[in-house]
Structure formats: C-alpha cells, structure tokens
Amino acid sequence: MDHMENVKPVIAFTGYQKFVLAILAFLQFTIILDFMIMSPLGAILMPALKITPSQFGVVVSAYAFSAGIAGFLAAGFADRFDRKKLLLFFYCGFVLGTLLCGLAPNFYFLLFARIVTGLFGGVIGSIVFAITTDLFPFEVRGRVMGVLQSAFGGSQVLGLPIGLFLSNHWGWHAPFFMIVAIAAIVGVVIVINLKPIDGHLKLHPDRSPFHHLKTTVATPRYLLAFAATGLLSVGGYMLMPFGSAFTVNNLGIEMTHLPVIYLITGVCAIITGPLVGKLSDAFGKYRVFLFGAALTIIMVVIYTNLGVTPLPWVIVVNVVLFVGIFSRMIPAQALMSAVPAPASRGSFMAVNSSLQQIAGGVGSVVAGLIVSQSATGSIQHFEVLGYILVGTVLITAVLMYFIQRMVAATPAMKPVPA
C-alpha cells in the first residue's frame, strides 16, 4: 500500500481536539440511543400499540426514509454554513422529534414523530463526520471513528438498560423523555464551548445549493463510496428492529434479562471501538475491515439460526457479533472520510448519510415483509435476513477494496484550518 496506509506517525490530540471528540461522541450517544431504543422497545411496543411486525418495520423505516430525504435536501447547503450552527439547528429539531415520540398516544402519532426525528436526526451524523474530518488528519481517523463508534456501546451500557428500566416502570414513553433531557444538556455544552467550524467556507467560491449537490452526486469517485455505504446499511437495519423480539420469543430469554445482554455487549463495544480504531491506523484499514467482514459472516449465520439458547451463550454470540460489526464499520468510515475533497466534504457526508438511511429503510421494510410472528410469538424466517446480510457483506468487501486503492492513490489531505 502507499504512504497513506504505511506512514503511521504517533499523533497526539490537543486538549481542544479531545474535547471536540468527547462532546461529539456524547452527541452521537443520544442520536444512536434514539434509534437503538426502538429495538428493545419492539417487544413492548408491538403489543402495547397492537401493531404487527410489518407495521413496526414501517415505524423504524420511517425514521430512515425521512432522514434520507433530509440528507439530500441538506447536501446542497452543507458546505455553505459554519458547521457548528448547522449542527445546532438539526440537533434542536432532533430533540423536538424525540419529545413528540415520548408524547405519542398511538401508532400514527408515533409514525409522525419518527418522521420528524429522522428529518433532523438523520443529518447530524454526516455533520459530525464532516467536523471530525475537518479537524483530524487521515492517519488518526481510525482512532477518531473508533471513539465515535464507542457511543454505540455507551448507548447500550448506559442508555438501553436505563431505558428498559424506565419503560418497565413508567411505560415505553419514558425512555424518550430521558433522551430529551440528556440531549438538552449536550446542546448547551456545544453552544458554550464548541468553536465555529468555518474553514471550509474559504475553500471554494459561492455557488447555488443545487449546483453543489449536482456536482457532488455526479463526481465519479464518490459513486463507489455511495454504493458501498448503501450495502453496509441494509443488513444491519434488517436484523436490528427484530433483535429483541427474536431474543425473547425464539431464544427463550426472559424480558427481564434483556438489559443484562445489552449491558455486557455494550461494555465490550466501548472497549472494542477505540481498539479497532487503533488497529485500523496501525495495520491498515482495509485489512481490519476484511477481518470484521469474515467474523460478521460467521456470527450472523450462527445467530440467526439459533433456537432456545442459554443466556450465557446468547451474550457470547452477541458480543462476538458486535466485534465483527465494529471491525467493519470503523475502518470503512475512516476510509470513506478520505474520499471527498475538503470543499465538498459536508455535501458528500450528507448524501452518503442519506443513502445510508434510505438503504437501511429499504432493509427494514423488506425485513418486515420477510419475517412473520407465529401464534406463539416466535419470529419466523429470521435466518433469511442473515443470509441476505452475508451477501451484502461479501459485495461490500469487493467495493471497499477499490475504495481503498482509490484512497491510497490520492495525496493525503491536511485538516481544514478552523
């Protein structure tokens, strides 16, 4: 490989970079928790609102589709504003949408609330990645993406067990109110302490939002990355919405034991995220990605074909599965971050995020059509979703090979000055 993968200087983060990374990781924690909470609540929501698995798939996918639409709409404007202001605007909308989820009295109101949440929350991830790509060089982006992904583990360690505890005592609405309270605090910290991030505004002349979006979508080197992103998302969205129902009804795990599974898996995810990031920077991002792809394939086939299983084995399978997922996602995100030019970084990230959400929404809807629930409550045809995921992983591995070669052939870009 060329210098981008071989030259690996030890670069220490400044105090401000550490703060930015920490607050963005905490922000990601609230966004991911809002999405993740739908999975464990699925076993409670479906009987509470008297909805079918396919309707629940629509609720989950509504967030994804609205996020996808918002991503495209925001892409033309993503590089025309201070990223801090853009972040705060969409974060406020996300908090409002989450509040509406907590107030939802029925299926249709919840569906509307998820659409609002998706319109705003779905764009935030792209802004976060644009900010980190602006502020951190490629050589350390594995570490950066690893820390950001640890928010996923944090949402399981802290958020999901607390959310399930609240829902068991005060109803399924309570976890959403908890997210609103945490997000409000994060927003205040960002307003006070985050510096303006507007260095990218000096890198290109003013142009119409439509022209900026059209240029981004039409750039040949971006299309490969967009395709890989879509495939990376489909499988996860298929399995995740029905994970808790599958665990309870098929694996024979008591509802009260779900927090234990999420807690242990989350702790391991918090440890795994930064470690995978460091290994990606040290040994090559594509090599670590291939390891994660192989492990994911093995564990998905095992997981989706399980019958009634003792709790310890369910925990082990979940932990190893998430190690595989993280070992794919973190190096993939680090490689993707090197694809766009600085002047179109925000637009690229917005379109990329949009495709991610839309692909995930399609996956969720298709999953809802494939699986069904028997009279005893068990989820049927879940293994079919696993085989589809295996196929997407294999195709993505090929696409990521070409992306890795493309990145290696591109001169390293320095962080954008603030």
N, C-alpha and C positions, 0 to 999 in steps of 0.2 A: 504494500500500500504506500501511498505517497506521504508527504510530510504532515498532512492534517491528522493522520492516524498514528504516525510513528514518533513525531516530536511531542513529548508529553512532559513539559516543564511543570514543576510544582508551583502553582499559582495560589497565593493566599488571598482570601477575601478581605476587603476592607471592612471596617465597622459598619459603614452605611450599607454596603452590599449584603452583609449578614442580616441587617435589619430588614432590607427590602425582601430578601429571600424568606425571612421568617414571617413577615406580615402577609406576603403573597401566599405562602404555604397555608397560613391560617385562614386566609380568604378562600383558598381552594378547598379547605376543610369544610367550610359552610356550604359551598356550591355542591361538592361531591356528596355531602351528607344529605342535602335536599333531594338529590337523585337517588342515593343509595337507600334512603329510608323507605322508599316505595317498595323495595323488595321484601324486607322483613314484615312490613305492614300488609303485604299482599294477603297473607293468611288470615289477617284480621279484617281487612277492608272488604274482601270479596263477600263474606257472609254478612258483615255489618251493613253494607250498601246493597246487598242482594244483586251482585253483578257476576257475570260469567268470566272465565279466564280470557276469552276473546275481548270482552269489554275492558278488563283490567289491562290487557295488552294495548288497547286504544288509549287508555289514560296515560300509560307510560310513554307510548309513542307520541302522544300529543305534545309533550314537552320537547321531544326530539324534533318533530316536524316544525314547530314554531321556532325553535332555536335555529334550525337550518334556514328557514326563511329570513329570520333576523340577521343571520350571518351574511347572507348575500346582500341584504339591504344596507348593512353597516359597512361592507367591504369597501365601497367607494369612498367612504368618509374616514376610514380607519387610520389613514396616514395624514389627515388634514387637521388634526387636533392634538393638543397636549394629551398624552396617553393617560395621565393622572385624571384629568377631567372626564375623559371618555370612560375610564374605569368606574368613577364615582357615579356617573349618570346611569350606567347599566346596573350597577350594584344596588342603587336605590330602587330601581324597577324590580329587581330580583327580590328584594326584601318585601315589597308590596305584594308581589305574586305569592310568595310563601305565606304571608299573612292571610291572603284570601284562601289558600289551601286549608289553613287552620280553621277558618270560619265556614268552610263548605258544609252545607247540610245534606247534600245529595250527590248522586253521580254526575249530573250535568253541571252543577256548580263547580265540583272538583275538576271536571274536564276543562272548564273555562279557566279555572285558577292555574292549572298546569300549563295551559297555553300562554297565559300572561307570564308565568315564571320562566318558561322556555324562551319567550321573546327577549327577555333581558338576561337571564342567567346563562343562556347558551352562548352568548357572545363573550362573556367575561373570560373564559379560558383562553380564547385567542388573544385578548388584550394582555393577559398575564404572560403568555409565551412571547408576545412581541416585546414586552418590557424586559423580560429576562434576557432575551436575545440581544436587545439593545445594550444592556448593561454588563453582560458576561461574555468573554471570548469562547470560541468553539471548544478549546482544549479542556474547559471545565464544565461544559454544558451537560455532560453525563451526571456529574455531581449535582448540578442545579436541578435537572429534571428528576433525579432521584429524591432530592429533598421535597420537591413539589408533589411527587407521587406519594411520598410518605403521608401526605394529607389524607390519602385514601385509607391508609392503615389507621390514621388517627380518627377518622370518621367511624371506623369500626370499633376501635378500642374505647373511645370516649362517647361518641355520638350514638351509635346504634344500641349498645346496651342501655344507655340512659333513655334513649328514645323509646325502646321497647318497655322499659320500666314505667315510663310516663304513660305510654299507651295502655299498658295493662291496668294502671291505677286510675287514670283520668280520661281514657278514651284515645282513639287514634289521632284526634286533632292536636293533642298536647305536644308531640314532637315538633310540629311545625312552628308552634309558638316559641319553643326552645330555640330553634334555628333563627327566628326573627330577633330574639334578644341577643344572641351571640353575634349575629351579623351587624346589628346596630353598633355594638362596641367596636368591632373591626373597622367599620366605616368611619367612626370618629377618629380612630388612630391614624387612618390613612389621610384624612383631611388635615390633621395637625402635623404629621411627621414626614409624609412622603413628598419629596421634592418634585417640581414639574419635570416631565419627561418629554421634551420637545426638540431634541437634537435632530430628529429625523425630518423636521419641518424645513431645515436648511438644505436638505439633500436633493430636492427636486423643485422645479417651478410649479406654481399653482396650476391645477388643471381641473376639469369637471369631474365630479364623482363617477359619472357613468363611464367616462373615458378611462379613468383609473381602474375601475372594476373590469372593463373590457380588456384592457392591456394585461391585467393580472391573469384573467381566465384564459387568455389567448397565448400566454407565454409557454412555449413547448416544454421547457424544462420543469415547469410546475405541474403539468398534467400527470406525469408519472407519480409524483408525490400525492396528488389528489386521489388517484386511483388506489394507491396503497392505503391511504387514510380511510377511505370508504370500506375497504375489505377488513382493515384492522378493527373496525367498529361493529360490523354486522354480527359476528359471533357472540361477543360479549353482551350485546343487547338482547340476543335470543335467550341466553341462559339466565341472566341476572333477574329478570322480573319474576320468574317462577322458582327461583332458588329456595326461598323459604317454604313455599308450598310443597316442593319436591322433598325437601329435608324432613318436613313434618309428616307428610302423608305417605311417602314412598320409603324413606329410610327409617321411619318409625321413631323419630326423635321427638321428645315432648316439646311443646311450645316454650315451656319454661327454660329449656336448655339452649334455645337459640342464642340468647345473649352470651353464653359461655363460648359457643362456636365462633361468634363474631369477635368476641374479646380476644381469644387466643390467636385467631387468624390475623386480627388487626395488629397485635403486638409484633407478630412475626413480619407483617408487612412494613411496619415502621422501621424495623431493623433491616429488612431486605432492600427497601427503596434506596437509601443512601449507599449501601454496599454495592448494589447492582450499578448505580451511577459511577462509583469509583472504578469498578472493574471495567465498565464501558470505556472510560477515559484511559485506563491503563493498558487494556488488551485489545482494544478495537471494538467499536460499537456494533459492527455487523456480526462479529464473532459471538458476542454476548447475545445478540438478537437470535442467532441460529440456535444457540443453546436453549434459550427461552421457548423458541418455536417447537423444538423437539420435545421438551418437557411438557409443554402445554398439550400437545397432541396425545401423549401417553396418558396424562392425568385426566383429560376431558373424556377420553374413551372409557377409562375406569369409572370416573364419577357418574357419568350419565347412564351407565349400565348397572349401577349398584341397586341392590334390593334392601331389605331391612338390615341395618348395619349398626354395630355397637358405637356409642358416642365417641370413644377414643379414636376409632378408625375414621369416622366421619371428620373429625378435627384434623387428623393427619392428612387425609386426602385434600381437604380444603386448603391447608397451609401449603402443601407442595404445589397444588394447582395455582395458587396466587403467586408463588415464587416464579413459576413458568410465565404467568401473565405479565408480571413486573419486568421479567428479564426480556420480554418482547417490547413492551410499551416504552420503557425508559430509553433504551438505545435508539429505538425508532424515532421518538420525539427529538432526541438530540441530533440525529442525522437530518431530520426534517427541518430543524431550525437553521441549518446551514444552506438550505436550498434557495430561499428568497434573497434578493438584493435588499440592502438596508432601506432604500426609498419606498419599497413596496411590501415591507415586512408585515405591517398591520393588515393590509389588504389580503395578502397571501394567507396569513393566520386566520383571518375572518372567513375566507372562502373555505379553507381547509377544515375549520371548525364546523362550518355549515354543512359541508359534505359528510363530515363525521356524524353529525346529529341526524341528518336525513337518512344516511345509510343505517344508522342504529335504529331509527324509527321504522324503516322498512323491515329490519330484522325482527323488531319487537312485534310488529303486526303479523308477519309471516309465522313467527313462533306461536302467537296466539291462535292462528289458524291450524297449525300442525298439532299442537298438544290439545288434549281434552281432559276433563276431570270425570272420573268414574263415579258411580253412585256411592262408593265408599270414600271418595275424596282423593284417591291417588291420581297423580299426574301421568297420563299415558303418552307414549311416543316421545318422551323426553330424550331418549337416546338418538333419535333422528336429528335433533338440534345439535347434538355433539358431533355427529358425522359431518354435518354441514360446516360446523366450525373448523373441523380438521381440514376440510377442503379449502376454506378461506385462508387458513394459516399457511398451507403449502404454496398457494398462489402468491400470497404476500411476501413469502421468503424470496421468491424469484424477483418480484418487483423491487424489494429492498436491496437486492444485490446490485441492480442497475442504478438505484439511487445512491448507494454507497460509492460506486465508481464515478458517478457524476459529481458528487461532493468532493471526492479525492482529487478530481481534475480541476477543481475551482480554487483559486487563490484564497487563503484564509482571510476572512473579513474581521477587522477590528471592531470592538464595541462602538456604538454610536455615542459621541460625546453629549453629555446632558446639557 
